[in-house]
Structures are given as structure tokens and as C-alpha cells.
Amino acid sequence: MGRSGKKQEKGAAYLARANELFEQNDIAGAIRVATEGLALRKNDPKLLGLIGVSYLVSGNIEAAIDFLEKIPLASRGGDFSRTNLAGAYFIQGRLEDAHRELDEILRMTPDHEYALSKKGAVLNAENRLDEAEELLAPFAEGRERVYPGIAMTWAQLMLSRDEPERAIEIVRVASEESSEGEQGRVGPAFMLAQLLEKAGRFDEAFDAYELGNRLKNKRFSVQSYTRDISAMLGAWSREVVERLPRACSESGSSGIPVFIIGMPRSGTSLVEQILSTLGDVFGAGELDTIPKGVRAVMSPLGIGSPDLLLAPQLLTRGIVDRHAEHVLHEMRAIGGDAERITDKTPGNVFHLGYISAIFPNARVIHCVRDPIDTCLSCYSQNFDSAISFAYNLADIGAFYNEYRRAIAHWKDILDLPIYDVVYEDLVADPEPEMRGLVEFLGLEWDLRCLEFHKQHRTVHTASNDQVRRPLYTSSVAKWKRYEKHLTPLLDSIDDAYLV
């Protein structure tokens, strides 16, 4: 094999490894390895595409577009590269460019169902509802079977039109049978629930939510989880924390990291979207850098849960300095030179002890929302991530109790500044709450915060739709519509938290 052939073979190995890292949600690692592969296979469409999609997932839309646009037109084909480039344009608000890519796919394949569904979504976003309906209606209404993507886009369109009844039966069929088996029915089941809720058919909506959660088929052990949290909080006593080393390197002393914590559906995405309007803040979304660091400390022991730091005494000065440098490097790889970079992984609430050791100057924003609304909102979401507690009302209540116990513990023993932002206060009177957040970060107030919904950035959580709308109060006390169905939840949440 000649030198060129060996470089190609080595480049293929980089591609395989980068794909593996991407599948493991190690986005920064995938970008790094694929970039190294490009040195061996310049302008390789697959490597360019993988880097572009990795940046797209991480929220760096400009970089995503830069790499995806480098793919030669002849190599873009009609699927992966064009649809992702169209998606990136869509997020950035370059809707004409998104239309151009989708139109090229549809020129080659007029009945390309995935492109049709995306085209409809772009038209819907432009409020060109009549055109979206004209495009999708032949593929949605009057058909015995509808492509799932089109059914879901049609449903979103009917929600925009405030005509949920026109999509209910279409989505109901998709929720009852799917070529992808039970997991293919999950998304339609949750969408059906949203349509029924919009139609004011709350009992039927709850039945659909119940179906979606049952089809998820997730298992969660309340006993094991409570035991693990008790062990972790017991290990992180005040006395232990006072003796722990703190990172004193340049990275460890940085005030760049901002951790937004709270229960899922408590407003973490909303807060990050608001702060991301500031030029000095980059919203990095949900990163895995802190859980990875915790696992790296735990792995030599081979005991306990891989997600929980049960032995804080392992944190030597060398470890905390190295971890601070590594975590900040990972955040910088995504957030660039921003003065503040936010990580809104809700589960970091259980790792604040570790965070305080590697970033003693970090800031923590704690999102608080009515407990019943929070838990019901978890139950009504089709989470993409591996959340295991959110599919049973009693489990959600038990998880909520442990979250509240953990945050109370950290507030009692840590020196980290923790700022509470209450969802109900934020939506009722936004500007004072937003000003408080900006001041907490040590930044200058910017009126653009009030127009956070006009910002185009990737939000890869269940809140991606909500953060693109102005603030609304309709989700406050929403649980009362479903009160008669919520006995398992109400019985499981500690009374002290319901006051």
C-alpha cells in the first residue's frame, strides 16, 4: 500500500473513532478527532459533515454552517448533509437558505418525506401557515398512513393554527402503530397529548401522556437512588469540605463557568436563553464534562454509582487543578472566548461539591418552580436523554424530594454563590428578575434580554419551543387541570415542599 493509501486508511480510522465519540455524546472529542482526520483526508465530505453536525449539536451554529458549506455541492446528495445544513440555516434564521437546500432535495425527489416535513416546519416558523398546509395536506389528510415526520410537523402546524382537532386522528394512528415498534409510537403519543390538551380534552390528554410514558418502558429504583444520594451527601460533610483542596491554577481560578441547575422543566433553558442574548455569555446547553470528571475520580475505586462522587478525599490538589484545566478547555472548545460560559445540565445539582473544588469562583444559578407543575411537566415530556425517573408520577415525586434535599445540603455547607431564580416571578415581572441575573454574573444589563425569544440558537432539550416565544403565564398552576389524576405524585412529594 502506498503512502496515499495508508493516509486514506488512517483517515478512515479517525472517521470511525469520531463517529464512536459522537454516539457516546462526547461532542468535543468527536470534533477533535475528526479535525485530526481532515489533516489526512482534506475536504473529506464525511469528516466535514460529522464536524458540522457536531458543532450543530453543541450549539455553535456558525461553525456548523462553515463546515457543512465546505462539502462540495456534488457530494451533498439529497439527505444527510443537505438536511443538516438546512437545519442549521433554520436555527440561525437564514430561512431562505434553508428553503434553498430543502428545495434542491425536493427537486431531485419531490416526495422526499423527510424534506417535506422540514420544509413544512420552516414555513410554519415563517408563519406562512397557508403554504405549509398546502404543502403538507396531500401527504397528511385523507391518507390511511402518514409518514411520522409529516404527521408530527402537521400536528405542530395545527397547534399554530389553533386547530388541534384536524391533527388528532392523524397522530392517534401513528401513536397506535409504527413500523419502528413501540418506541416509534412514543413521540406520536406525546404529541397526541399536546393536541388533546390544546383542544381542552384534558382527561384524554392525560391518557395519552400515560401511554407515552408507559411505552418509554424506563425503570427507576427509588430505594437505590435514595440510598445513593444519602451516601453522597453523607460523604460530603461540612468537615470534609473544609479540608478539601481548591484548584488554584489559572483555570481553577476562572470565573468563566456558570452552572444553571434545577429540576428538568424548572426553567433552566429559559434562563440560559435569556443570558445568551448578552454578547459576553455563551449558552453551551447541557454538557457532560462534570459527570465525566466525577466518573474519572470514581473509576479507580470501582465502587458505587458511576455518577456519584462518594469519596471526596480522593480530590488532591493535583487532581483538582488538572480537572479544572480539562473542563475549562472543553467548555472553551464549544464557547470560544466568551466571558461567561453556561452549562445547564440539571443533574449538576448533585455534583456541586466537586464543582466547588475545581472552580471555587464559579457561579451557580438555581431555577425554582412550583413542585407540582415541575413534576407534571416532566411527566408530559418525551425526553430525548436517558432520564429514567420521569415516566412514573410517584418516581418523579421521589426524585424531586432527593433534589430538594441535595440543594439544601449544598447551600448549607458550600461557599459557592448560588442565586435562586423563581419561574413564577420571572414570567410575572420579567425585567427585575432578568436584571438580578445579569448583575449576579457581574455583567452589564442589556435590553435585548427582554427579547430573548428572537435569538436563534440551538436548544437541544424539551424546552426548544418555549424559549422561542415571549414569556407567558399559562403554565403557572397548570397542574390543576389534571389534579384528579395526580394522586400518586401528590402523595410522593414531601409535605414540606408543597407549602
KAWOWO-V115599 format. One record per pair of residues at least 6 apart in sequence whose ideal C-beta (glycine too) atoms are under 7 Angstrom apart, sorted by sequence separation. I is the first residue (numbers start at 1). GAP is how many residues later the second one is. D is the distance in whole Angstrom. If there is no record, write none. Layout:
{{I	GAP	D} {I	GAP	D}}
This chain:
{{38	6	7} {41	6	6} {76	6	5} {106	6	6} {140	6	5} {158	6	6} {178	6	3} {262	6	5} {275	6	5} {276	6	7} {298	6	6} {304	6	4} {335	6	4} {389	6	5} {390	6	6} {105	7	5} {139	7	7} {178	7	5} {276	7	4} {348	7	7} {355	7	6} {383	7	6} {389	7	6} {411	7	6} {426	7	4} {438	7	5} {479	7	6} {21	8	4} {22	8	4} {55	8	4} {56	8	4} {89	8	4} {90	8	4} {123	8	5} {124	8	5} {139	8	7} {158	8	5} {196	8	5} {197	8	4} {260	8	5} {275	8	7} {298	8	6} {425	8	6} {459	8	5} {21	9	4} {38	9	5} {55	9	4} {89	9	4} {106	9	5} {123	9	4} {158	9	4} {176	9	7} {196	9	4} {37	10	5} {71	10	5} {105	10	4} {106	10	7} {140	10	6} {175	10	5} {273	10	7} {301	10	6} {331	10	5} {389	10	4} {435	10	6} {139	11	5} {140	11	7} {260	11	6} {272	11	4} {295	11	5} {298	11	6} {379	11	6} {438	11	7} {18	12	5} {21	12	6} {52	12	5} {55	12	7} {86	12	5} {89	12	7} {120	12	5} {123	12	7} {155	12	4} {193	12	5} {196	12	6} {260	12	6} {297	12	6} {331	12	7} {352	12	7} {378	12	4} {421	12	6} {34	13	5} {68	13	6} {102	13	5} {106	13	7} {154	13	6} {175	13	4} {294	13	7} {136	14	6} {140	14	4} {174	14	4} {175	14	4} {379	14	6} {453	14	7} {18	15	4} {52	15	4} {86	15	4} {120	15	6} {193	15	4} {294	15	5} {434	15	5} {453	15	5} {17	16	5} {18	16	4} {34	16	5} {35	16	6} {51	16	5} {52	16	4} {68	16	6} {69	16	7} {85	16	5} {86	16	5} {102	16	6} {119	16	6} {120	16	5} {154	16	6} {155	16	5} {192	16	4} {193	16	4} {291	16	6} {421	16	6} {434	16	7} {453	16	5} {34	17	5} {68	17	4} {102	17	5} {136	17	6} {171	17	5} {175	17	5} {297	17	5} {379	17	6} {453	17	5} {136	18	5} {297	18	7} {378	18	5} {14	19	6} {15	19	7} {18	19	6} {48	19	5} {49	19	7} {82	19	5} {116	19	7} {151	19	5} {189	19	6} {190	19	7} {193	19	7} {431	19	6} {14	20	7} {30	20	7} {31	20	6} {65	20	7} {68	20	6} {102	20	7} {116	20	7} {151	20	6} {171	20	5} {172	20	6} {430	20	7} {136	21	7} {171	21	5} {375	21	4} {419	21	5} {14	22	6} {15	22	6} {48	22	5} {49	22	6} {82	22	6} {189	22	5} {190	22	4} {297	22	7} {375	22	6} {14	23	3} {31	23	5} {48	23	5} {65	23	5} {82	23	5} {99	23	6} {116	23	6} {151	23	5} {189	23	4} {30	24	5} {31	24	7} {64	24	5} {65	24	7} {98	24	5} {133	24	6} {146	24	6} {168	24	7} {171	24	6} {132	25	5} {375	25	6} {11	26	5} {14	26	7} {45	26	5} {113	26	7} {148	26	6} {186	26	6} {189	26	6} {27	27	5} {43	27	7} {45	27	7} {61	27	6} {65	27	7} {78	27	5} {95	27	6} {168	27	5} {22	28	7} {56	28	6} {129	28	7} {146	28	7} {167	28	6} {168	28	7} {11	29	4} {186	29	5} {371	29	6} {10	30	6} {11	30	4} {27	30	6} {45	30	4} {61	30	5} {78	30	5} {95	30	7} {140	30	6} {148	30	7} {185	30	6} {186	30	6} {293	30	5} {15	31	6} {19	31	7} {27	31	5} {49	31	6} {53	31	5} {56	31	7} {61	31	5} {78	31	6} {83	31	6} {95	31	6} {129	31	6} {164	31	4} {168	31	7} {327	31	6} {15	32	6} {18	32	6} {22	32	6} {49	32	5} {52	32	7} {56	32	5} {83	32	7} {86	32	6} {90	32	6} {117	32	4} {121	32	5} {124	32	6} {129	32	6} {7	33	5} {8	33	6} {11	33	7} {117	33	5} {120	33	4} {124	33	5} {182	33	5} {78	34	7} {113	34	4} {116	34	6} {164	34	4} {165	34	6} {293	34	6} {324	34	4} {83	35	6} {114	35	6} {121	35	7} {152	35	6} {159	35	7} {164	35	5} {323	35	5} {324	35	6} {45	36	7} {113	36	6} {117	36	4} {124	36	6} {148	36	7} {155	36	5} {159	36	7} {175	36	7} {113	37	6} {120	37	6} {151	37	7} {290	37	7} {320	37	5} {289	38	5} {320	38	5} {152	39	6} {159	39	6} {148	40	7} {155	40	6} {289	41	5} {312	41	6} {366	41	6} {430	41	6} {289	42	7} {308	42	7} {309	42	7} {315	42	5} {287	44	7} {309	44	7} {427	44	5} {309	45	5} {427	45	7} {428	45	7} {427	46	5} {284	47	6} {427	49	7} {284	50	5} {284	51	5} {364	52	5} {366	52	5} {368	52	5} {424	52	6} {282	53	4} {364	53	7} {366	53	7} {368	53	7} {282	54	6} {349	54	6} {362	54	7} {363	54	6} {364	54	4} {365	54	5} {366	54	5} {367	54	6} {368	54	5} {369	54	4} {370	54	7} {290	55	7} {368	55	7} {282	56	4} {287	56	5} {291	56	7} {350	56	5} {365	56	6} {367	56	7} {281	57	6} {284	57	5} {294	57	6} {349	57	6} {353	57	7} {280	58	6} {284	58	6} {286	58	6} {287	58	6} {290	58	5} {349	58	6} {352	58	4} {356	58	5} {280	59	4} {281	59	5} {282	59	5} {283	59	5} {284	59	6} {285	59	6} {286	59	4} {356	59	7} {280	60	6} {294	60	6} {356	60	5} {281	61	7} {290	61	5} {293	61	7} {353	61	7} {352	62	6} {290	64	7} {352	64	6} {290	65	6} {275	67	6} {244	68	6} {252	68	7} {252	69	6} {245	70	6} {272	70	5} {244	71	6} {245	71	6} {257	71	7} {240	72	5} {245	72	4} {249	72	4} {252	72	4} {256	72	7} {272	72	5} {365	72	7} {247	73	4} {251	73	4} {246	74	7} {247	74	5} {251	74	4} {254	74	6} {257	74	6} {235	75	5} {245	75	6} {249	75	6} {269	75	7} {232	76	5} {235	76	7} {236	76	6} {249	76	6} {268	76	4} {228	77	5} {232	77	7} {235	77	6} {247	77	4} {251	77	4} {363	77	7} {232	78	6} {268	78	6} {363	78	6} {231	79	6} {383	79	6} {228	80	5} {381	81	4} {258	82	5} {260	82	6} {264	82	5} {256	83	7} {258	83	7} {263	83	6} {256	84	6} {257	84	6} {258	84	5} {259	84	5} {260	84	4} {262	84	6} {256	85	6} {261	85	6} {257	86	7} {261	87	5} {262	87	7} {261	88	4} {259	89	5} {397	92	5} {401	92	7} {393	93	7} {396	93	6} {400	93	6} {401	93	5} {404	93	5} {271	94	6} {394	94	4} {398	94	5} {393	95	4} {394	95	7} {397	95	3} {259	96	6} {271	96	6} {393	96	4} {397	96	4} {394	98	5} {268	99	5} {267	100	4} {266	101	4} {340	101	6} {257	102	5} {266	102	7} {267	102	6} {373	102	7} {376	102	7} {259	103	6} {261	103	6} {266	103	4} {376	103	5} {258	104	7} {262	104	6} {373	104	7} {254	105	7} {257	105	5} {258	105	5} {259	105	5} {260	105	5} {261	105	6} {262	105	3} {373	105	6} {252	106	6} {255	106	5} {262	106	7} {373	106	5} {376	106	6} {252	107	6} {254	107	7} {258	107	7} {260	107	7} {372	107	4} {252	108	7} {253	108	6} {266	108	5} {265	109	6} {247	110	7} {376	110	7} {246	111	6} {247	111	5} {263	111	5} {241	112	6} {245	112	7} {247	112	7} {265	112	4} {244	113	5} {247	113	7} {265	113	5} {246	114	4} {264	114	6} {375	114	6} {265	116	7} {236	117	4} {372	117	7} {232	118	7} {371	122	6} {264	123	7} {371	126	5} {371	127	6} {263	137	6} {263	140	6} {271	150	6} {267	156	4} {266	157	6} {267	159	7} {274	160	6} {278	160	7} {275	162	7} {274	163	7} {280	163	5} {278	165	6} {213	166	6} {271	166	7} {220	168	5} {278	168	5} {219	169	7} {220	169	5} {277	169	7} {209	170	6} {212	170	6} {218	170	5} {209	171	5} {277	171	4} {220	172	7} {241	172	5} {277	172	5} {218	173	5} {222	173	6} {229	173	5} {233	173	6} {241	173	7} {225	174	7} {283	174	7} {216	175	5} {220	175	5} {238	175	4} {274	175	5} {277	175	5} {285	175	6} {286	175	7} {222	176	4} {226	176	6} {229	176	7} {233	176	5} {225	177	6} {229	177	6} {213	178	4} {274	178	5} {277	178	5} {273	179	5} {276	179	6} {276	181	6} {273	182	7} {258	183	6} {273	186	7} {193	187	7} {269	190	6} {190	192	4} {269	192	5} {270	193	7} {269	194	4} {273	194	4} {187	195	6} {186	196	6} {270	196	7} {265	197	7} {270	197	6} {269	198	5} {59	224	7} {59	225	6} {59	226	5} {25	263	6} {60	274	6} {58	276	5} {206	276	6} {202	279	5} {206	279	5} {202	280	6} {28	302	5} {31	302	7} {28	305	5} {28	306	7} {93	363	4} {92	364	5} {91	365	6} {91	366	7} {91	367	5} {61	396	7} {61	397	6} {59	398	6} {59	399	4} {56	402	7} {57	403	7}}
